[in-house]
């Protein structure tokens, strides 16, 4: 078991909230400083090497999903970005969280008086990985913006939003909010495809009284329909 961060992360004081493989969560445990290798190509020396960073394609234009005031994606979900996010989620490359958070925070501006939250993954996936990648990103972005972060959204039982019809999404909400929300909210997630998940999150936040809802995501994937059309 190992935790990897860069010197920049250590100086910022980024910490793990839980460590996979332990029977109990560990709170506020300083991460161990270890040499990094590129989370995309595996080369040594950096979390994402200079070559891979330059090759990460910017996200294509993104229409704002329903119930949101704005939605910003950082990278296109191509082979390189997919490799980065898969290694973050499935190979415990948590050092990639700080690297992505630096760029997500720099790409946008904090919402004055706002609060940051995330679209939570399923309980099964969180248990399997030992963490929720969207939560890690949200907490890291919030630190960089100097905004509070709160677990506002609760995922409801049921199938994933993707692949469901508009009627199914409308009558089977994916998220609930347990209390009223008066601030503007920024929802952080790792990938947006059809916008169904972010829309469901925004709908729940609006119903709870949020003054505004914005989204910032690491990558935008083309929907399966768009991929078939391009094939």
Buried (B, 14 or more C-beta within 10 A) or exposed (E): EEBBBBEEBBEBEBBBBBBBEEEEEEEEBEBEEEEBBBBBBEBEEBBBBEEBBEBBEEBEEBEBBBBBBBBBBBBBBBEBBBBBBEBBBEEBBBBBBBBBBBBBBEEBEBBEEBBBBBBBBBEEEBEEBBBBBBBBBBBBBBBBBEBEBBEBBEBEEEEEBBEBEEEEBEEBBBBEBEEEBEBBBBBBBBBBBBBBBBBBBBBBBBBBEBBBBBBBBBBBBBBEEEEEEEE
